Amino acid sequence: MRPDGDHTDSDQTPVVRQTPAHHYLLIALILTALLISACTGVPTRPVDQVSYPDAESQLPASAAIALRESDGLDALAPDPGIGDRRIWERLRAGFRFRDIDHPRIEHEIERLQRYPNAFRALMARSEPFLYHILNEVDAAGLPTELTLLPAVESGFRPHAYSPDGAVGLWQFMPATANMVGLGRNWWFDERRTVRASTSAAVDFLERLQQRFDGNWLHALAAYNAGTAKVSRAIHRARRHAAPTDFWSLDLPGETDRYIPRLLALARVIDDPDRYGLDLPDIPDRPYFTVARIDGAIDLSIAAQAASMPVDELLGLNAGHRRWATNPEGPFELLLPLDKVETFESSVAALPPEKRLRWKRHTVNSGESLNRIARHYSVDADAIREVNRLHGSLIRAGEELLIPLSDQVNPAVARASQLSRQRLRYRVRKGDSLYEIARRFQVSIKDLKRWNQVGRYIRPGERLTVFVDPDA
């Protein structure tokens, strides 16, 4: 072979004829004309027929590079050769509790089988968080069954709150949060964030496992009931020469059910067909990334900028306790991958003074802080915090900043999310907004608001629906 790939002279070698140079020029002109015609003559396709690029190309270059570096991914788009259920396959690959068997586990499996819709809703709620949690658990070398612990703790509800004061996906109590370094202040509570709370939970679970000499069931019981209660139960059992395995210990009823529920979930996910239950399609790729901004922003304005429901934005950013991000930072929000570019371009075009809703109020003689708060329909604590007031004392002539964004309080959306289950519904042929709204007993107006859609929907489209579990 020659370097250019032609064979040496032989009987089969074709004769190469010399072509005059002007023939080449004519051919080049014809090809150029055809190319220009092709570029300008093809009609533009309607928006609903455009094939969009993969998720990584939708991100700013810096965000895409950061995600590849942090997650070890070559691309964010799913491999078309691998199905949508890869997250479950990777989850199963790290299971280590398969050999544990007990009638209490079977009882919890039967409970899941009695309520298949509740099981599917629970798994669907895991979608925004599952990839991140699995990565953290896997990176620490822990059994991947621990990825499912938020299902038992909070039902994968980041705003979950217990009467005892435990909050967030991992249900950290204030004292435990202090111990593991989760901070909280008037503006922000790290216990409610998926990133900080998951990192703290993984570290805490590792410490508990070491504390109980590698016994994972004792460690999990301590996560639920506290180290002291489990240690006392083990000590009592030894004193009476009784077995010290988890199933034999005298523990609170809630803890007795806690571990069987976790193991039952893992057993069903390991082989859903065997139990007649169905898992939602959750791709094995990041759901969210960090969108950075250069200042504080009203959360409802942020949701508008990202073209997403405020409920969904608050679900990913549950750590924010107020109507806006902390004016002193950090200035970042978690957003779905496909919303980052829209958000960052919208915020970049938004003047700083329009990122928060404020009004200046000059205090009149005889006015009180509570009266001013009622006049503007905002919380007195919000006025106090923004203006750095240590009490309720204000003086006539003093100027106060009134945070009008507090009129749209996250507590409203938070209460809505706490009482409803988030589902992802795939539109089928023949579906309409009316039919879907009737099926899930919600309003068409809410369906449009949750999904930023108009009158028409297409088969295959995914809709977010917040369903009342009592309906």
Secondary structure, DSSP 8 states (H G I E B T S, - for coil): --TTS---S-TT--------HHHHHHHHHHHHHHHHHHHHHS----GGG-----TGGGS-HHHHHHHHHHHT-S-SS--TTS-TTHHHHHHHHT---TT---HHHHHHHHHHHH-HHHHHHHHHHTHHHHHHHHHHHHHTT--GGGGGHHHHHTSS-TT-B-TTS-BTTTTB-HHHHHHHT--B-SSBBGGG-HHHHHHHHHHHHHHHHHHTTT-HHHHHHHHHH-HHHHHHHHHHHHHTT---SGGGS---HHHHHHHHHHHHHHHHHH-GGGGT-------SS-SEEEEE-SS--BHHHHHHHTTS-HHHHHHHTTTB-SSB--TTS--EEEEEGGGHHHHHHHHHTS-GGGSS-EEEEE--TT--HHHHHHHHT--HHHHHHHTT-SSS---TT-EEEEEGGGGS-HHHHHHHHHHSEEEEEE--TT--HHHHHHHHT--HHHHHHHHT--S---TT-EEEEEE-TT-
